[in-house]
């Protein structure tokens, strides 16, 4: 198991496009991937789950990965958050 707490740093938050990027990345791995905010845990491979977190700018989100490729999956999701989901800043 691997986990890390990240802060949403793109101004628009985790809206439809970033959620889709997270799900696309998550589906490349066999491990379970969860996102957690305020004790609400959702499946990182479910776009509806990721959207229901309501992760706005400045929100802390815990990424949890469990399984054989957990470390690689965590790195992939962290890269997305650190790149601000490649959103153009407004």
C-alpha positions in Angstrom: 0.0 0.0 0.0 1.2 3.5 -0.8 -0.5 6.8 0.0 0.2 10.5 -0.3 -1.7 13.7 0.6 -1.9 16.3 -2.3 -3.4 19.7 -2.6 -5.5 20.6 -5.6 -3.5 23.5 -7.1 -5.3 24.2 -10.3 -7.8 27.0 -10.0 -10.7 25.1 -11.5 -10.3 22.1 -9.2 -11.0 18.5 -10.1 -13.8 19.1 -12.7 -14.7 16.8 -15.6 -11.4 16.9 -17.5 -9.1 16.3 -14.6 -11.4 13.6 -13.3 -11.2 11.9 -16.7 -7.4 12.2 -16.7 -7.2 10.6 -13.3 -9.5 7.7 -14.3 -7.6 7.2 -17.6 -4.3 6.9 -15.7 -5.8 4.7 -13.0 -7.1 2.2 -15.5 -3.5 1.5 -16.6 -2.8 -0.2 -13.3 -4.1 -3.4 -11.7 -4.0 -2.1 -8.2 -6.9 -0.5 -6.4 -6.7 3.3 -6.4 -8.7 5.4 -4.0 -9.1 9.2 -3.5 -10.2 10.4 -0.1 -11.4 13.8 1.1 -13.0 14.5 4.4 -13.3 10.8 5.2 -15.1 10.2 1.9 -13.3 7.5 -0.1 -14.0 6.9 -3.8 -12.7 4.6 -6.4 -10.1 6.3 -8.6 -11.2 4.3 -11.6 -14.8 5.7 -11.4 -15.3 9.1 -13.0 -18.5 9.7 -11.1 -16.7 8.8 -7.9 -13.9 11.2 -8.5 -16.3 14.0 -9.5 -18.4 13.5 -6.3 -15.4 14.3 -4.1 -16.0 18.0 -5.0 -12.2 18.7 -4.8 -11.9 22.4 -5.4 -8.8 24.6 -5.5 -6.8 24.3 -2.3 -8.5 21.0 -1.2 -6.4 18.3 0.3 -6.9 14.8 -1.3 -5.3 11.6 -0.1 -4.4 9.2 -2.8 -4.3 5.5 -1.7 -3.0 2.7 -3.8 -3.2 -1.0 -2.9 -1.8 -3.9 -5.0 1.2 -5.1 -6.9 1.8 -1.9 -8.9 0.8 0.5 -6.2 3.9 2.6 -6.2 3.8 3.2 -10.0 0.1 4.0 -9.8 0.7 6.5 -7.0 3.5 8.2 -9.0 1.2 8.5 -12.1 -1.6 10.2 -10.1 0.8 12.5 -8.3 2.3 13.6 -11.7 -1.2 14.7 -12.7 -1.8 16.7 -9.6 1.6 18.3 -9.8 1.1 19.3 -13.4 -2.2 20.9 -12.4 -3.8 18.4 -14.8 -2.2 20.5 -17.6 -5.1 23.0 -17.2 -4.4 26.5 -18.5 -4.5 29.0 -15.6 -7.2 31.6 -16.0 
